[in-house]
Amino acid sequence: RASAMIGRRSPAAARSKVAMGEGDRLAAAFQRQVDPYAAGKRALAQHERDRVRKDQRFTLVTGALGAAARLLAIAIIFVYFLRLVVRPVIRIARATELAAEGDLDVLVPETGAGEVGELARTFNAMSRSLARQQRSLAGQNLDLERLANVLRAVLDSTVDGILLSDAEGNVQLANRPIVE
């Protein structure tokens, strides 16, 4: 700006200063004053870029670790739920199928939390009760079959014919003397 003012006031003086290299000297002096400031700003900018890269790496690693921790927690909860609820329910369902097919002596491990454990205990109690009732009915059926055989023998050994029919006239029982 000072050179521009000199050039406007006295063009000859300005040419003289340019010819003597005064402008180059002034520019070099200015450059020497500005260079340390510019170098400091470049160093500060580089430091900031390095800090941002470091923060980015930290953020990525932290995010990845957080995601891994969440996945691990979900996997642990899933396995816990699977062991505590799903497996016992599957065992009870299979045992129910066996019981429906006639195997009334089937029992399930009474494991599981809360309602699942209670369901297993109740299933086992039901299975034991049904097995007892089935054995009792089998014994009663055997007794009834023996009694029916005795009655058949008594009816067949009589000389008189005996016929038993229902209200519509359908024959329900006939002994050997009436049939022959």
N, CA, C and O of each residue as an XYZ file, in Angstrom:
720
protein
N       0.828     -1.174      0.000
C       0.000      0.000      0.000
C       0.879      1.246      0.000
O       0.573      2.236     -0.663
N       1.980      1.183      0.755
C       2.903      2.329      0.749
C       3.496      2.518     -0.633
O       3.673      3.657     -1.066
N       3.810      1.444     -1.342
C       4.377      1.544     -2.697
C       3.372      2.150     -3.636
O       3.735      2.936     -4.511
N       2.102      1.798     -3.471
C       1.065      2.358     -4.340
C       0.945      3.852     -4.111
O       0.736      4.611     -5.058
N       1.075      4.281     -2.871
C       0.985      5.717     -2.577
C       2.180      6.459     -3.180
O       2.030      7.545     -3.739
N       3.351      5.866     -3.060
C       4.542      6.498     -3.639
C       4.376      6.588     -5.138
O       4.718      7.608     -5.736
N       3.851      5.528     -5.768
C       3.673      5.501     -7.219
C       2.684      6.538     -7.682
O       2.823      7.045     -8.796
N       1.695      6.880     -6.889
C       0.718      7.890     -7.286
C       1.284      9.294     -7.098
O       1.054     10.174     -7.927
N       2.021      9.503     -6.013
C       2.565     10.838     -5.755
C       3.750     11.151     -6.662
O       3.863     12.236     -7.234
N       4.630     10.154     -6.770
C       5.834     10.432     -7.557
C       6.207      9.178     -8.327
O       6.878      8.289     -7.804
N       5.768      9.118     -9.566
C       6.088      7.946    -10.367
C       7.600      7.769    -10.538
O       8.054      6.628    -10.629
N       8.372      8.797    -10.584
C       9.821      8.679    -10.769
C      10.441      8.055     -9.532
O      11.321      7.204     -9.658
N      10.013      8.450     -8.341
C      10.547      7.895     -7.104
C      10.184      6.421     -7.000
O      10.960      5.616     -6.485
N       9.022      6.082     -7.483
C       8.602      4.686     -7.440
C       9.481      3.863     -8.358
O       9.880      2.757     -7.994
N       9.802      4.385     -9.564
C      10.664      3.644    -10.487
C      12.040      3.461     -9.883
O      12.662      2.414    -10.062
N      12.511      4.442     -9.189
C      13.826      4.397     -8.569
C      13.849      3.310     -7.494
O      14.799      2.532     -7.414
N      12.823      3.260     -6.687
C      12.768      2.244     -5.621
C      12.713      0.845     -6.228
O      13.351     -0.079     -5.724
N      11.940      0.687     -7.326
C      11.842     -0.612     -7.975
C      13.196     -0.980     -8.564
O      13.624     -2.129     -8.456
N      13.873     -0.026     -9.181
C      15.168     -0.289     -9.798
C      16.188     -0.682     -8.742
O      17.058     -1.505     -9.029
N      16.124     -0.148     -7.569
C      17.089     -0.452     -6.520
C      16.718     -1.748     -5.771
O      17.471     -2.181     -4.899
N      15.600     -2.356     -6.089
C      15.207     -3.603     -5.438
C      14.566     -3.400     -4.088
O      14.473     -4.338     -3.297
N      14.128     -2.212     -3.817
C      13.502     -1.890     -2.536
C      12.240     -2.729     -2.330
O      11.982     -3.167     -1.209
N      11.452     -2.963     -3.370
C      10.218     -3.749     -3.254
C      10.519     -5.186     -2.884
O       9.835     -5.781     -2.051
N      11.567     -5.752     -3.519
C      11.926     -7.143     -3.198
C      12.367     -7.258     -1.750
O      12.027     -8.215     -1.055
N      13.134     -6.264     -1.305
C      13.610     -6.282      0.073
C      12.436     -6.174      1.037
O      12.393     -6.885      2.041
N      11.505     -5.314      0.751
C      10.332     -5.150      1.613
C       9.467     -6.427      1.599
O       8.951     -6.850      2.634
N       9.323     -7.026      0.412
C       8.532     -8.252      0.295
C       9.193     -9.380      1.078
O       8.513    -10.159      1.747
N      10.541     -9.469      0.994
C      11.262    -10.508      1.732
C      11.128    -10.299      3.229
O      10.974    -11.261      3.981
N      11.184     -9.048      3.666
C      11.031     -8.758      5.094
C       9.626     -9.135      5.562
O       9.442     -9.704      6.638
N       8.662     -8.812      4.744
C       7.281     -9.166      5.078
C       7.133    -10.685      5.136
O       6.494    -11.226      6.038
N       7.739    -11.364      4.152
C       7.663    -12.824      4.103
C       8.292    -13.427      5.351
O       7.763    -14.403      5.883
N       9.397    -12.883      5.834
C      10.048    -13.388      7.045
C       9.141    -13.213      8.269
O       9.167    -14.033      9.187
N       8.366    -12.173      8.278
C       7.452    -11.956      9.411
C       6.235    -12.892      9.324
O       5.720    -13.338     10.349
N       5.792    -13.177      8.134
C       4.588    -13.987      7.948
C       4.900    -15.484      8.049
O       4.055    -16.253      8.508
N       6.092    -15.909      7.630
C       6.425    -17.334      7.603
C       6.260    -18.021      8.957
O       5.661    -19.096      8.990
N       6.745    -17.482     10.073
C       6.541    -18.179     11.351
C       5.055    -18.316     11.707
O       4.631    -19.345     12.234
N       4.282    -17.288     11.419
C       2.840    -17.344     11.704
C       2.180    -18.432     10.856
O       1.374    -19.214     11.361
N       2.526    -18.479      9.556
C       1.952    -19.474      8.643
C       2.401    -20.878      9.060
O       1.604    -21.816      9.029
N       3.679    -21.029      9.452
C       4.171    -22.338      9.888
C       3.433    -22.787     11.141
O       3.088    -23.961     11.273
N       3.191    -21.863     12.057
C       2.436    -22.195     13.271
C       1.021    -22.634     12.941
O       0.511    -23.592     13.522
N       0.381    -21.928     12.000
C      -0.987    -22.290     11.603
C      -1.007    -23.649     10.902
O      -1.930    -24.435     11.114
N       0.007    -23.936     10.063
C       0.085    -25.248      9.403
C       0.274    -26.361     10.437
O      -0.363    -27.412     10.354
N       1.153    -26.118     11.410
C       1.392    -27.118     12.462
C       0.121    -27.349     13.272
O      -0.217    -28.485     13.606
N      -0.588    -26.247     13.589
C      -1.837    -26.379     14.345
C      -2.885    -27.148     13.532
O      -3.613    -27.972     14.086
N      -2.963    -26.884     12.225
C      -3.919    -27.589     11.364
C      -3.565    -29.075     11.289
O      -4.450    -29.930     11.329
N      -2.257    -29.381     11.179
C      -1.831    -30.777     11.139
C      -2.156    -31.474     12.451
O      -2.612    -32.618     12.454
N      -1.926    -30.793     13.559
C      -2.255    -31.349     14.875
C      -3.758    -31.645     14.969
O      -4.155    -32.693     15.480
N      -4.579    -30.730     14.482
C      -6.034    -30.921     14.507
C      -6.444    -32.110     13.623
O      -7.318    -32.887     14.009
N      -5.816    -32.262     12.425
C      -6.122    -33.402     11.557
C      -5.746    -34.715     12.240
O      -6.493    -35.691     12.178
N      -4.581    -34.731     12.893
C      -4.154    -35.938     13.612
C      -5.123    -36.271     14.743
O      -5.469    -37.434     14.949
N      -5.558    -35.247     15.476
C      -6.496    -35.457     16.576
C      -7.838    -35.984     16.057
O      -8.436    -36.869     16.670
N      -8.305    -35.450     14.946
C      -9.574    -35.897     14.357
C      -9.460    -37.355     13.909
O     -10.375    -38.147     14.135
N      -8.316    -37.720     13.261
C      -8.122    -39.118     12.851
C      -8.119    -40.049     14.072
O      -8.728    -41.118     14.055
N      -7.425    -39.622     15.121
C      -7.371    -40.425     16.344
C      -8.777    -40.582     16.930
O      -9.160    -41.680     17.333
N      -9.539    -39.499     16.977
C     -10.913    -39.556     17.486
C     -11.787    -40.456     16.616
O     -12.635    -41.188     17.127
N     -11.575    -40.399     15.289
C     -12.353    -41.256     14.393
C     -12.046    -42.727     14.661
O     -12.961    -43.546     14.748
N     -10.760    -43.066     14.791
C     -10.386    -44.453     15.091
C     -10.984    -44.900     16.414
O     -11.511    -46.008     16.521
N     -10.902    -44.037     17.426
C     -11.461    -44.365     18.738
C     -12.963    -44.587     18.632
O     -13.496    -45.528     19.221
N     -13.636    -43.742     17.897
C     -15.090    -43.873     17.731
C     -15.442    -45.165     17.009
O     -16.391    -45.848     17.395
N     -14.691    -45.511     15.963
C     -14.957    -46.749     15.241
C     -14.725    -47.976     16.123
O     -15.533    -48.905     16.128
N     -13.627    -47.972     16.862
C     -13.322    -49.112     17.737
C     -14.365    -49.217     18.837
O     -14.843    -50.310     19.138
N     -14.718    -48.095     19.435
C     -15.729    -48.093     20.494
C     -17.081    -48.570     19.960
O     -17.772    -49.353     20.612
N     -17.449    -48.092     18.775
C     -18.715    -48.529     18.169
C     -18.718    -50.015     17.868
O     -19.709    -50.702     18.113
N     -17.590    -50.521     17.328
C     -17.504    -51.951     17.020
C     -17.566    -52.787     18.296
O     -18.247    -53.812     18.337
N     -16.857    -52.352     19.334
C     -16.904    -53.079     20.603
C     -18.299    -53.043     21.208
O     -18.771    -54.039     21.755
N     -18.958    -51.894     21.109
C     -20.326    -51.785     21.623
C     -21.278    -52.708     20.879
O     -22.117    -53.371     21.489
N     -21.142    -52.750     19.546
C     -21.999    -53.643     18.751
C     -21.717    -55.099     19.103
O     -22.643    -55.900     19.232
N     -20.436    -55.441     19.258
C     -20.083    -56.815     19.626
C     -20.642    -57.170     21.006
O     -21.142    -58.275     21.215
N     -20.554    -56.230     21.938
C     -21.084    -56.478     23.283
C     -22.601    -56.678     23.242
O     -23.131    -57.543     23.940
N     -23.293    -55.891     22.435
C     -24.749    -56.054     22.318
C     -25.096    -57.414     21.703
O     -26.014    -58.095     22.162
N     -24.353    -57.802     20.663
C     -24.609    -59.106     20.046
C     -24.334    -60.242     21.026
O     -25.079    -61.221     21.073
N     -23.275    -60.110     21.800
C     -22.963    -61.127     22.800
C     -24.070    -61.203     23.850
O     -24.478    -62.293     24.251
N     -24.549    -60.050     24.291
C     -25.635    -60.034     25.287
C     -26.901    -60.673     24.714
O     -27.591    -61.419     25.409
N     -27.203    -60.382     23.457
C     -28.383    -60.982     22.818
C     -28.208    -62.493     22.715
O     -29.148    -63.248     22.965
N     -27.003    -62.937     22.344
C     -26.749    -64.374     22.239
C     -26.898    -65.059     23.598
O     -27.471    -66.145     23.687
N     -26.387    -64.432     24.648
C     -26.495    -65.004     25.995
C     -27.962    -65.093     26.418
O     -28.395    -66.109     26.960
N     -28.712    -64.040     26.171
C     -30.142    -64.046     26.516
C     -30.869    -65.125     25.716
O     -31.734    -65.821     26.247
N     -30.513    -65.260     24.435
C     -31.156    -66.261     23.583
C     -30.873    -67.674     24.107
O     -31.787    -68.492     24.217
N     -29.614    -67.956     24.427
C     -29.252    -69.279     24.939
C     -29.949    -69.535     26.276
O     -30.453    -70.632     26.516
N     -29.975    -68.534     27.133
C     -30.644    -68.660     28.432
C     -32.127    -68.978     28.226
O     -32.665    -69.895     28.847
N     -32.775    -68.217     27.353
C     -34.191    -68.428     27.062
C     -34.405    -69.815     26.456
O     -35.368    -70.505     26.791
N     -33.501    -70.217     25.563
C     -33.610    -71.523     24.924
C     -33.525    -72.632     25.963
O     -34.339    -73.556     25.952
N     -32.550    -72.550     26.858
C     -32.369    -73.594     27.866
C     -33.484    -73.584     28.904
O     -33.913    -74.642     29.365
N     -33.947    -72.414     29.268
C     -34.897    -72.295     30.365
C     -36.338    -72.533     29.943
O     -37.134    -73.042     30.731
N     -36.683    -72.175     28.722
C     -38.090    -72.238     28.314
C     -38.306    -73.180     27.130
O     -39.135    -74.087     27.200
N     -37.574    -72.969     26.061
C     -37.889    -73.670     24.817
C     -37.632    -75.170     24.933
O     -38.504    -75.966     24.584
N     -36.467    -75.572     25.412
C     -36.174    -77.002     25.506
C     -37.163    -77.748     26.391
O     -37.659    -78.798     25.983
N     -37.472    -77.247     27.596
C     -38.473    -77.958     28.408
C     -39.839    -78.051     27.725
O     -40.519    -79.071     27.842
N     -40.238    -77.010     27.025
C     -41.539    -77.043     26.339
C     -41.499    -78.074     25.214
O     -42.475    -78.795     25.003
N     -40.380    -78.152     24.489
C     -40.258    -79.165     23.427
C     -40.315    -80.565     24.021
O     -40.968    -81.445     23.462
N     -39.633    -80.784     25.160
C     -39.682    -82.106     25.815
C     -41.111    -82.454     26.217
O     -41.553    -83.588     26.032
N     -41.826    -81.487     26.763
C     -43.209    -81.732     27.188
C     -44.084    -82.029     25.967
O     -44.951    -82.900     26.026
N     -43.864    -81.313     24.866
C     -44.647    -81.569     23.648
C     -44.390    -82.980     23.126
O     -45.329    -83.669     22.726
N     -43.135    -83.416     23.125
C     -42.817    -84.785     22.667
C     -43.447    -85.820     23.598
O     -43.993    -86.825     23.144
N     -43.365    -85.564     24.902
C     -43.961    -86.498     25.869
C     -45.476    -86.552     25.686
O     -46.082    -87.614     25.828
N     -46.083    -85.422     25.374
C     -47.529    -85.386     25.133
C     -47.882    -86.242     23.920
O     -48.888    -86.951     23.929
N     -47.052    -86.176     22.873
C     -47.294    -87.008     21.689
C     -47.199    -88.491     22.049
O     -48.021    -89.294     21.607
N     -46.194    -88.852     22.851
C     -46.052    -90.251     23.272
C     -47.252    -90.700     24.104
O     -47.749    -91.815     23.951
N     -47.707    -89.808     24.991
C     -48.877    -90.146     25.817
C     -50.111    -90.319     24.937
O     -50.931    -91.203     25.187
N     -50.248    -89.487     23.916
C     -51.394    -89.605     23.009
C     -51.343    -90.909     22.224
O     -52.378    -91.443     21.825
N     -50.122    -91.423     22.003
C     -49.963    -92.696     21.296
C     -50.130    -93.890     22.228
O     -50.105    -95.035     21.776
N     -50.300    -93.635     23.535
C     -50.582    -94.716     24.470
C     -49.505    -94.976     25.500
O     -49.724    -95.774     26.411
N     -48.356    -94.340     25.397
C     -47.285    -94.536     26.385
C     -47.559    -93.612     27.569
O     -47.095    -92.472     27.599
N     -48.312    -94.113     28.537
C     -48.712    -93.271     29.667
C     -47.678    -93.253     30.786
O     -47.859    -92.542     31.774
N     -46.602    -94.016     30.653
C     -45.553    -94.022     31.673
C     -44.466    -92.992     31.365
O     -43.454    -92.955     32.064
N     -44.643    -92.165     30.354
C     -43.629    -91.189     29.968
C     -43.604    -90.041     30.979
O     -44.648    -89.533     31.388
N     -42.391    -89.643     31.374
C     -42.198    -88.520     32.297
C     -41.185    -87.552     31.676
O     -40.365    -87.948     30.848
N     -41.250    -86.292     32.080
C     -40.302    -85.280     31.592
C     -39.509    -84.739     32.779
O     -40.000    -84.743     33.908
N     -38.272    -84.270     32.525
C     -37.516    -83.644     33.617
C     -38.264    -82.407     34.114
O     -38.760    -81.611     33.318
N     -38.337    -82.261     35.399
C     -39.094    -81.144     35.977
C     -38.191    -79.926     36.114
O     -37.966    -79.410     37.209
N     -37.680    -79.482     34.971
C     -36.821    -78.298     34.939
C     -37.579    -77.166     34.274
O     -38.644    -77.356     33.687
N     -37.005    -76.000     34.382
C     -37.625    -74.822     33.794
C     -38.085    -73.880     34.886
O     -38.382    -74.284     36.011
N     -38.132    -72.624     34.521
C     -38.493    -71.604     35.501
C     -39.993    -71.349     35.473
O     -40.637    -71.445     34.428
N     -40.520    -71.031     36.608
C     -41.905    -70.569     36.716
C     -42.910    -71.530     36.142
O     -42.979    -72.696     36.533
N     -43.692    -71.023     35.202
C     -44.794    -71.788     34.625
C     -44.313    -73.013     33.859
O     -45.010    -74.027     33.815
N     -43.119    -72.931     33.250
C     -42.612    -74.071     32.491
C     -42.308    -75.235     33.440
O     -42.654    -76.378     33.145
N     -41.670    -74.954     34.564
C     -41.415    -75.996     35.559
C     -42.712    -76.552     36.119
O     -42.848    -77.761     36.309
N     -43.664    -75.666     36.381
C     -44.976    -76.102     36.886
C     -45.680    -76.977     35.849
O     -46.326    -77.961     36.209
N     -45.562    -76.631     34.576
C     -46.153    -77.430     33.503
C     -45.531    -78.829     33.482
O     -46.242    -79.819     33.309
N     -44.218    -78.915     33.655
C     -43.541    -80.219     33.670
C     -44.011    -81.046     34.862
O     -44.297    -82.234     34.715
N     -44.094    -80.430     36.044
C     -44.554    -81.161     37.228
C     -45.996    -81.632     37.044
O     -46.327    -82.767     37.387
N     -46.841    -80.779     36.513
C     -48.246    -81.132     36.291
C     -48.374    -82.233     35.252
O     -49.195    -83.139     35.399
N     -47.551    -82.158     34.186
C     -47.582    -83.207     33.172
C     -47.206    -84.550     33.785
O     -47.866    -85.555     33.522
N     -46.164    -84.577     34.591
C     -45.734    -85.830     35.228
C     -46.815    -86.378     36.154
O     -47.063    -87.583     36.179
N     -47.456    -85.493     36.913
C     -48.544    -85.942     37.799
C     -49.687    -86.526     36.965
O     -50.255    -87.558     37.324
N     -50.024    -85.865     35.853
C     -51.089    -86.360     34.986
C     -50.694    -87.712     34.389
O     -51.506    -88.636     34.331
N     -49.443    -87.816     33.948
C     -48.979    -89.066     33.347
C     -49.028    -90.215     34.351
O     -49.457    -91.318     34.011
N     -48.592    -89.962     35.584
C     -48.653    -91.005     36.620
C     -50.099    -91.403     36.912
O     -50.411    -92.586     37.052
N     -50.973    -90.407     37.000
C     -52.383    -90.673     37.285
C     -53.021    -91.482     36.156
O     -53.756    -92.436     36.414
N     -52.743    -91.107     34.913
C     -53.302    -91.852     33.778
C     -52.769    -93.279     33.745
O     -53.513    -94.216     33.453
N     -51.481    -93.448     34.043
C     -50.900    -94.801     34.056
C     -51.569    -95.649     35.139
O     -51.902    -96.810     34.899
N     -51.771    -95.065     36.347
C     -52.460    -95.812     37.418
C     -53.874    -96.184     36.987
O     -54.306    -97.321     37.178
N     -54.596    -95.226     36.404
C     -55.967    -95.486     35.972
C     -56.016    -96.548     34.877
O     -56.914    -97.390     34.851
N     -55.027    -96.496     33.966
C     -54.992    -97.494     32.899
C     -54.745    -98.888     33.475
O     -55.384    -99.855     33.060
N     -53.820    -98.991     34.427
C     -53.580   -100.300     35.066
C     -54.825   -100.766     35.808
O     -55.176   -101.945     35.758
N     -55.490    -99.849     36.495
C     -56.705   -100.205     37.229
C     -57.796   -100.670     36.267
O     -58.467   -101.671     36.517
N     -57.972    -99.926     35.150
C     -58.983   -100.332     34.162
C     -58.639   -101.669     33.524
O     -59.523   -102.482     33.257
N     -57.352   -101.894     33.282
C     -56.949   -103.186     32.703
C     -57.294   -104.318     33.673
O     -57.760   -105.377     33.253
N     -57.067   -104.094     34.962
C     -57.417   -105.104     35.969
C     -58.919   -105.311     36.037
O     -59.391   -106.445     36.124
N     -59.671   -104.217     35.997
C     -61.137   -104.326     36.042
C     -61.669   -105.023     34.786
O     -62.604   -105.819     34.862
N     -61.071   -104.721     33.637
C     -61.507   -105.382     32.394
C     -61.239   -106.880     32.462
O     -62.052   -107.686     32.009
N     -60.107   -107.242     33.025
C     -59.794   -108.666     33.186
C     -60.817   -109.337     34.101
O     -61.286   -110.440     33.821
N     -61.162   -108.647     35.214
C     -62.178   -109.188     36.131
C     -63.528   -109.322     35.428
O     -64.218   -110.329     35.583
N     -63.901   -108.293     34.650
C     -65.179   -108.345     33.924
C     -65.186   -109.462     32.891
O     -66.204   -110.127     32.694
N     -64.058   -109.668     32.236
C     -63.975   -110.740     31.238
C     -64.129   -112.107     31.911
O     -64.811   -112.988     31.387
N     -63.495   -112.275     33.067
C     -63.648   -113.546     33.813
C     -65.108   -113.747     34.224
O     -65.668   -114.833     34.074
N     -65.718   -112.660     34.755
C     -67.119   -112.738     35.177
C     -68.032   -113.048     33.988
O     -68.961   -113.846     34.106
N     -67.764   -112.417     32.848
C     -68.572   -112.675     31.652
C     -68.429   -114.133     31.228
O     -69.407   -114.758     30.817
N     -67.221   -114.676     31.325
C     -67.005   -116.087     30.976
C     -67.755   -117.009     31.923
O     -68.326   -118.016     31.503
N     -67.748   -116.655     33.213
C     -68.477   -117.455     34.201
C     -69.975   -117.396     33.896
O     -70.656   -118.421     33.888
N     -70.485   -116.173     33.644
C     -71.920   -116.028     33.342
C     -72.281   -116.771     32.067
O     -73.332   -117.408     32.001
N     -71.426   -116.700     31.051
C     -71.681   -117.410     29.800
C     -71.734   -118.930     30.074
O     -72.597   -119.643     29.562
N     -70.793   -119.388     30.886
C     -70.766   -120.818     31.212
C     -72.033   -121.222     31.965
O     -72.601   -122.279     31.693
N     -72.479   -120.391     32.908
C     -73.696   -120.688     33.675
C     -74.902   -120.692     32.740
O     -75.725   -121.606     32.792
N     -75.011   -119.671     31.882
C     -76.158   -119.596     30.968
C     -76.172   -120.777     29.995
O     -77.213   -121.376     29.722
N     -74.988   -121.086     29.487
C     -74.921   -122.187     28.517
C     -75.164   -123.560     29.179
O     -75.546   -124.508     28.492
N     -74.948   -123.676     30.499
C     -75.122   -124.976     31.169
C     -76.572   -125.212     31.606
O     -76.914   -126.316     32.030
N     -77.404   -124.214     31.511
C     -78.821   -124.426     31.866
C     -79.522   -125.146     30.725
O     -79.113   -125.038     29.570
N     -80.593   -125.890     31.057
C     -81.347   -126.621     30.039
C     -82.393   -125.750     29.388
O     -82.851   -126.043     28.284
N     -82.773   -124.692     30.054
C     -83.789   -123.803     29.497
C     -83.130   -122.792     28.579
O     -82.001   -122.365     28.821
N     -83.819   -122.417     27.550
C     -83.331   -121.374     26.649
C     -83.588   -120.007     27.235
O     -84.680   -119.736     27.734
N     -82.592   -119.142     27.180
C     -82.720   -117.776     27.714
C     -82.366   -116.815     26.590
O     -81.334   -116.950     25.931
N     -83.247   -115.843     26.387
C     -83.050   -114.829     25.363
C     -83.278   -113.466     25.995
O     -84.253   -113.262     26.718
N     -82.374   -112.536     25.719
C     -82.482   -111.179     26.248
C     -82.452   -110.231     25.063
O     -81.537   -110.272     24.241
N     -83.488   -109.359     24.983
C     -83.529   -108.397     23.876
C     -83.748   -107.001     24.425
O     -84.187   -106.822     25.561
N     -83.425   -105.993     23.577
C     -83.638   -104.616     24.016
C     -85.054   -104.186     23.660
O     -85.839   -105.008     23.186
N     -85.401   -102.916     23.877
C     -86.761   -102.415     23.672
C     -87.190   -102.493     22.214
O     -88.386   -102.586     21.937
N     -86.251   -102.458     21.278
C     -86.597   -102.545     19.850
C     -86.680   -103.982     19.353
O     -87.026   -104.228     18.198
N     -86.368   -104.909     20.213
C     -86.456   -106.316     19.831
C     -85.149   -106.894     19.346
O     -85.138   -108.026     18.863
N     -84.067   -106.189     19.447
C     -82.758   -106.702     19.028
C     -82.228   -107.645     20.096
O     -82.262   -107.332     21.287
N     -81.737   -108.801     19.662
C     -81.228   -109.812     20.589
C     -79.911   -109.321     21.168
O     -78.988   -108.979     20.429
N     -79.832   -109.288     22.475
C     -78.628   -108.879     23.170
C     -77.861   -110.073     23.712
O     -76.632   -110.050     23.791
N     -78.602   -111.128     24.089
C     -77.972   -112.298     24.680
C     -78.863   -113.506     24.412
O     -80.087   -113.443     24.527
N     -78.214   -114.597     24.055
C     -78.953   -115.855     23.870
C     -78.029   -116.973     24.311
O     -76.854   -116.992     23.946
N     -78.560   -117.922     25.108
C     -77.708   -119.021     25.558
C     -77.738   -120.152     24.542
O     -78.505   -120.112     23.580
N     -76.910   -121.149     24.758
C     -76.754   -122.223     23.813
C     -78.031   -123.025     23.609
O     -78.326   -123.371     22.465
N     -78.816   -123.348     24.651
C     -80.032   -124.154     24.399
C     -81.027   -123.430     23.484
O     -81.728   -124.108     22.733
N     -81.130   -122.120     23.501
C     -82.109   -121.453     22.652
C     -81.589   -121.327     21.213
O     -82.372   -121.279     20.264
N     -80.276   -121.277     21.067
C     -79.687   -121.117     19.724
C     -79.740   -122.442     18.994
O     -79.959   -122.447     17.783
N     -79.552   -123.570     19.669
C     -79.486   -124.892     19.029
C     -80.811   -125.475     18.734
O     -80.894   -126.580     18.198
